[in-house]
């Protein structure tokens, strides 16, 4: 196991959520999901994939999102 794999494994197992949600965020996400008609929920972030997935998992919000990554089309 190389250094990067070791770091990633340690991060997944021990890191706390680094971006806590704003007050009322879960309630807003629930309302948006209930009223969603043709809208797509997504997140845009400067975090890497590992950090994003970690925070979505630990904040229990991944099921609210349809997209968490977009690639620019040319």
N, C-alpha and C positions, 0 to 999 in steps of 0.2 A: 504494500500500500504506500503510495507516494505522499508527499507532504500535503498536496491539495486535497486528495481524497481523505486524509486524516482530518484536516481542518473542516471539510464539509460534513463529515460524519459527526465530529464533535459539535459543530454548529447546530445540526439538525437535532441532536440529542439533548443539548444543554442550553441553547439560547432562549432567552425570554422574548416576548413580542416586543419589537423595537419601535413600532408605530401604533400606539394605542388609538382606538377610535374616539372620535368626538362624542360628547354626550348626545344621545338621541339618534346616533347613526344606525343602530340595529333597527330601531322602530321605523326610521325612514326607509331603509332597505326592504323591510317587510311590506310597507305600504306600496312602495314602487313595484315590488314583485306581484302583489295582489292586483294592481291596476294596470299592469303592463299590457299594452295593446300595440304590437308592432315595434316596440322599442327594444333595444339591446343594451344590457347593462355591461359595463366594462370598467377596467381600472387602467390608469396610465401612471407609470411610476419610473423613477430613475433607479430603482432597486434592480438587482440581478434576479434572475429566475428563482434561484434558491431562496433568497430573502423574501421575495413576493410570496412564494408558495408557503414558506414558513409562517409569515404573518397572516395569510388567509386562513391557514389551518388553525392557528392558535387563537384567532379572533372569531372562528366559526362563521366565516363569511363567504367561503368559496362557492357555496351553493346558490348565492345570489347573482353570481356573475356568469355571463355567457362567454365573454372574451376577457383575456388577461394579457393578450399580446397581439399586436397588429404588425404586419410587415407592410412596408410601403410598396404600393404597386407602381410600376413604371409604365 
